[in-house]
């Protein structure tokens, strides 16, 4: 009797499970049709990347002169400025591309220690050691290859007693606005293709565009270790660059 009772309990549980499963299937089916009546939508993210070469270079350097007499130091740095300008013009740089900044004047001091008869340090004082005059120069040119070459040859000025320090050049692209528009269009087309591909397999059709947003541009050095940032990255150290952007879109499904 105990076995018969267990059998009927098990049979009842199976029937109840089948009934629940059927009910769930009906509910899911109803939800699907209800959702179709309310127009489903699909969200996709299209992206694109493009390589480009910078067409503008900005190179900076600074040079200094030091003398105990301020007028002499000033006349010497003026002479150096003319020597530098002549050097670049002879190399092919246009005079209008060369900009000299204002002269900075600093007083230099050195510490002098005082000792007693036993050789022990008892005091120290700051002694005036001359005037240091420095001036920055900047070259901005679209002749990128020329400025790259000349910036590497600037140490030749040392032979003319010109003390000059060179900084790494920075690279820019003057047609960045046009490039961005082209990339936005390409990213949007990529998103449209993704949306169509996703719904065609299920027999649906893509409807109207409901919403779209453009991500920030990431401009990295080509094959560099640059990383994406929340506010966008703008690499200026590499001549060869790669730009990235994505476009988020939401479409209605008919």
C-alpha positions as CSV (number, residue, x, y, z in Angstrom):
1,X,0.0,0.0,0.0
2,X,2.9,2.3,0.8
3,X,4.4,1.9,-2.6
4,X,1.0,2.5,-4.4
5,X,0.6,5.7,-2.4
6,X,4.1,6.9,-3.4
7,X,3.4,6.1,-7.0
8,X,0.2,8.3,-7.1
9,X,2.0,11.2,-5.3
10,X,4.8,11.0,-7.9
11,X,2.3,10.9,-10.8
12,X,0.4,13.9,-9.4
13,X,3.7,15.9,-9.2
14,X,4.5,15.1,-12.8
15,X,1.1,16.2,-14.0
16,X,1.4,19.4,-12.0
17,X,4.9,20.2,-13.4
18,X,3.6,19.7,-17.0
19,X,0.7,22.0,-16.3
20,X,3.0,24.7,-14.9
21,X,5.4,24.4,-17.8
22,X,2.4,24.8,-20.3
23,X,1.2,27.9,-18.4
24,X,4.7,29.4,-18.6
25,X,4.8,28.7,-22.3
26,X,1.5,30.5,-22.8
27,X,2.6,33.5,-20.7
28,X,5.9,33.8,-22.7
29,X,4.0,33.5,-26.0
30,X,1.6,36.3,-24.8
31,X,4.5,38.5,-23.8
32,X,6.1,38.1,-27.2
33,X,3.1,39.2,-29.1
34,X,2.4,42.0,-26.7
35,X,6.0,43.2,-27.1
36,X,5.6,43.1,-30.9
37,X,2.5,45.2,-30.8
38,X,4.4,47.8,-28.7
39,X,7.3,48.0,-31.2
40,X,10.5,46.5,-30.1
41,X,13.8,48.4,-30.5
42,X,17.4,47.5,-30.9
43,X,20.5,49.4,-29.6
44,X,23.9,49.0,-31.4
45,X,27.3,50.6,-31.3
46,X,29.1,51.3,-34.5
47,X,32.8,52.1,-34.6
48,X,35.6,53.0,-36.9
49,X,39.3,53.8,-36.9
50,X,41.4,55.7,-39.4
51,X,45.2,56.2,-39.8
52,X,46.5,59.5,-40.9
53,X,49.8,61.5,-41.1
54,X,50.2,64.8,-39.3
55,X,50.6,67.8,-41.6
56,X,51.7,70.4,-39.0
57,X,54.8,70.4,-36.8
58,X,55.5,72.7,-33.8
59,X,59.0,72.7,-32.6
60,X,60.4,74.7,-29.6
61,X,63.8,75.6,-28.3
62,X,65.5,78.0,-25.9
63,X,68.8,79.7,-25.8
64,X,70.7,81.5,-23.0
65,X,73.5,84.0,-22.3
66,X,75.1,84.9,-19.0
67,X,77.2,87.9,-18.0
68,X,77.9,90.0,-15.0
69,X,76.9,93.1,-17.0
70,X,73.2,93.1,-18.0
71,X,73.7,95.2,-21.2
72,X,76.5,92.8,-22.4
73,X,74.2,89.8,-21.8
74,X,71.4,91.5,-23.6
75,X,73.6,92.4,-26.6
76,X,74.9,88.8,-26.7
77,X,71.5,87.2,-26.7
78,X,70.4,89.6,-29.5
79,X,73.4,88.4,-31.5
80,X,72.5,84.8,-30.9
81,X,68.9,85.4,-32.0
82,X,70.1,86.7,-35.4
83,X,72.6,83.8,-35.7
84,X,69.7,81.3,-35.0
85,X,67.4,83.0,-37.5
86,X,70.0,83.0,-40.2
87,X,70.7,79.3,-39.5
88,X,67.1,78.3,-40.0
89,X,66.5,80.4,-43.1
90,X,69.6,79.0,-44.8
91,X,68.2,75.5,-44.0
92,X,64.9,76.4,-45.9
93,X,62.7,77.5,-43.0
94,X,60.5,80.5,-43.8
95,X,61.0,83.6,-41.7
96,X,57.3,83.9,-41.0
97,X,57.3,80.4,-39.5
98,X,59.9,81.5,-36.8
99,X,58.6,83.2,-33.6
100,X,60.9,84.5,-30.9
101,X,59.3,85.0,-27.5
102,X,60.1,87.7,-24.9
103,X,63.5,87.6,-23.1
104,X,63.5,86.4,-19.5
105,X,66.0,87.9,-17.1
106,X,67.2,86.1,-13.9
107,X,69.8,87.0,-11.4
108,X,72.2,84.2,-10.5
109,X,73.7,83.7,-7.1
110,X,76.2,81.3,-5.7
111,X,76.7,80.3,-2.0
112,X,80.0,81.3,-0.5
113,X,81.0,79.7,2.8
114,X,83.0,81.3,5.6
115,X,85.5,79.4,7.8
116,X,87.4,80.2,11.0
117,X,91.1,79.8,11.5
118,X,90.6,76.2,12.5
119,X,88.9,75.5,9.2
120,X,85.4,75.1,10.6
121,X,82.5,76.5,8.6
122,X,80.9,79.3,10.6
123,X,78.7,81.1,8.1
124,X,77.7,81.4,4.4
125,X,76.4,84.1,2.1
126,X,74.9,84.4,-1.3
127,X,77.2,86.2,-3.8
128,X,75.8,87.7,-7.1
129,X,77.1,85.6,-10.0
130,X,75.7,87.4,-13.0
131,X,72.6,87.9,-15.1
132,X,71.1,84.9,-17.0
133,X,69.0,85.9,-20.0
134,X,67.0,83.2,-21.8
135,X,64.7,83.4,-24.8
136,X,62.3,80.8,-26.3
137,X,61.7,80.3,-30.0
138,X,59.0,78.4,-31.8
139,X,58.8,77.1,-35.4
140,X,55.3,76.2,-36.7
141,X,55.3,74.7,-40.2
142,X,53.5,72.4,-42.5
143,X,56.9,71.3,-44.0
144,X,57.1,68.6,-41.4
145,X,60.0,66.6,-42.9
146,X,62.2,69.8,-43.1
147,X,61.6,70.9,-39.6
148,X,62.2,67.3,-38.3
149,X,65.6,67.3,-40.0
150,X,66.6,70.8,-39.0
151,X,65.7,70.3,-35.4
152,X,68.1,67.4,-35.3
153,X,70.9,69.6,-36.7
154,X,70.4,72.5,-34.3
155,X,73.3,71.4,-32.1
156,X,75.6,72.7,-35.0
157,X,75.0,76.1,-33.5
158,X,77.2,75.2,-30.6
159,X,80.2,75.8,-33.0
160,X,79.0,79.4,-33.2
161,X,79.0,79.7,-29.4
162,X,75.2,79.5,-29.2
163,X,73.9,77.6,-26.2
164,X,70.5,76.2,-27.4
165,X,68.3,73.5,-25.9
166,X,65.8,71.7,-28.2
167,X,62.5,70.1,-27.2
168,X,60.7,67.2,-28.9
169,X,58.5,68.4,-31.7
170,X,54.7,68.2,-31.5
171,X,52.5,67.0,-34.4
172,X,49.0,68.2,-35.4
173,X,46.6,67.7,-38.2
174,X,45.0,70.7,-39.8
175,X,42.1,68.8,-41.4
176,X,40.9,67.1,-38.2
177,X,37.4,68.6,-38.6
178,X,36.9,67.0,-42.0
179,X,38.3,63.7,-40.7
180,X,35.9,63.6,-37.8
181,X,32.9,64.1,-40.0
182,X,34.1,61.2,-42.3
183,X,34.6,59.0,-39.3
184,X,31.2,59.7,-37.8
185,X,29.6,58.7,-41.0
186,X,31.6,55.5,-41.2
187,X,30.8,54.6,-37.6
188,X,27.1,55.3,-38.2
189,X,27.1,53.1,-41.3
190,X,28.8,50.3,-39.3
191,X,26.1,50.6,-36.6
192,X,23.3,50.4,-39.2
193,X,24.9,47.2,-40.7
194,X,25.1,45.6,-37.3
195,X,21.5,46.4,-36.5
196,X,20.3,45.0,-39.9
197,X,22.4,41.9,-39.5
198,X,21.1,41.3,-36.0
199,X,17.4,41.4,-36.8
200,X,17.3,39.9,-40.3
201,X,18.1,36.5,-38.9
202,X,14.9,36.7,-36.8
203,X,12.7,37.8,-39.7
204,X,12.3,41.3,-38.5
205,X,12.8,44.6,-40.3
206,X,14.6,47.7,-39.2
207,X,12.4,50.8,-38.6
208,X,13.2,54.4,-37.8
209,X,16.2,55.7,-36.0
210,X,15.0,56.6,-32.5
211,X,18.2,57.9,-30.8
212,X,21.8,58.4,-31.6
213,X,24.9,59.7,-29.7
214,X,28.6,60.2,-30.7
215,X,31.4,59.1,-28.5
216,X,34.5,61.1,-27.8
217,X,37.4,61.0,-30.3
218,X,40.5,59.1,-29.3
219,X,43.6,60.1,-31.3
220,X,46.5,57.9,-30.5
221,X,50.0,57.5,-31.8
222,X,50.0,54.7,-34.4
223,X,51.2,51.5,-32.9
224,X,51.9,53.3,-29.6
225,X,51.1,52.5,-26.0
226,X,48.6,55.3,-25.7
227,X,45.4,54.5,-23.9
228,X,41.8,55.6,-24.3
229,X,40.6,58.2,-21.8
230,X,37.1,59.2,-20.6
231,X,37.5,62.7,-22.0
232,X,39.3,61.7,-25.2
233,X,43.0,61.3,-26.0
234,X,45.0,63.7,-28.3
235,X,48.4,62.4,-29.1
236,X,50.9,65.1,-30.2
237,X,54.2,63.2,-29.9
238,X,53.7,60.9,-33.0
239,X,53.6,62.0,-36.6
240,X,51.7,58.9,-37.6
241,X,48.4,58.7,-35.7
242,X,45.2,56.5,-35.5
243,X,41.8,58.0,-34.7
244,X,38.9,56.1,-33.1
245,X,35.3,57.0,-32.6
246,X,32.0,55.1,-31.9
247,X,28.4,56.0,-32.5
248,X,25.5,54.6,-30.4
249,X,22.2,54.2,-32.2
250,X,18.7,52.9,-31.2
251,X,16.4,51.7,-34.0
252,X,12.7,50.7,-34.0
253,X,11.9,47.2,-35.1
254,X,8.9,46.9,-37.5
